[in-house]
Amino acid sequence: MVTETFPWEQIGESHRRRYMLDYSFEELAALFRDWGYKDAHAKTVFSGLHRKCYRSADEFRPGLLPKTLIARMKSPEAPPFEVFRSIQAFPSGDGSVKYLYELQEGGRIESVYMPFENRTTFCISSQMGCALGCTFCATGAMGFRKHLTPGEILGQVLHMRRSHPDPPGQTYRTNVVFMGMGEPLHNLNNVMHAFDSLTDPHGLVLSQRDVSVSTSGLVPKIQQLAGFDRRPQLMVSIAATSDEARSNIMPVNRAYPLARLLATLERYPLRKNERIMLSYVLIAGVNDSRDDADRLIAMGRRFPSMINLIPLNEHESSPDLNEPEEARLQWFFNYLNEHGAFATIRRSRGRDVAAACGQLSNQQLAV
Ligand code: SF4
């Protein structure tokens, strides 16, 4: 029997030097105890890093920490603060901003800041490139480069918070979505470490529901995620309603076909009022027929769900895939809602700077 091996099965964890942002609060407290300092000092430093978004030991107000601790944190053997070597901003005409980060360890990743009324969304990357190879996605065309570490994941959020503070006297709700470069569940350990820091009471204190991960359907990893008591919201990219069509545009479907994926989602333990978000990239002539709509509605009925329609954002790596006409998108959207589904349309932000869903690839803005 010939067993197909998929690229994401051959990639292990990446190991390298740890940065300050790679430490959970408990790990930082243990490090400080080793150095002879108190947990209270770790609380001050963790909150400075994660709430105030400090990027060096010099930013702590004089008197807040012992001078000897500041000196220790600046010494060459201490974990470095800055995970990025350089950062470039590419503002879009619609108010969103795409950021391109050069990692200290080499390579580039991207994230997108999206402002809404009283709410801010940060779309972040979990990997450099991606091994899953969905044909409608520019990141997939890059291939896999590396798993991002917890610090490299958190660094994106904290840089954007620092660059876009809430207006004085107001607190905007912050959403973090793992929908940038990479398949977050392929890098589950580091993503969950970053999630724990984002929701840590000493840090940003985001709620579990303010953080979402979007997966292409890695069934064993969805099952693993289900086992965590505290976990982000689950979003699943469906993109086609038959195995044949889905395998054509999402190779992951050959390993985990729709029947297995949907059966896993039926068993996924949801919290009160929680729904699984099904993302559906609408592609002209590929997945926008009435039969597709009927099958998608039937899928959505199998568990509490919400369907998010995303009109394809065209990119050079897939010249054969086209965005649907607006009239077709509206017809598909209305048909779903008129037949009992709970559907929305997500208009991508930042298309003019290649920051929209499926467009992140480091290519258009190479420096
Ligand atoms: S859609 Fe997501 S899983 Fe698929 S190739 Fe792009 S980044 Fe990877």
Residues whose N, C-alpha, C, O or C-beta is under 5 A from the ligand:
A	BS01	SF4	C130 L132 G133 C134 C137 T139 G140 G180 M181 G182 E183 S216
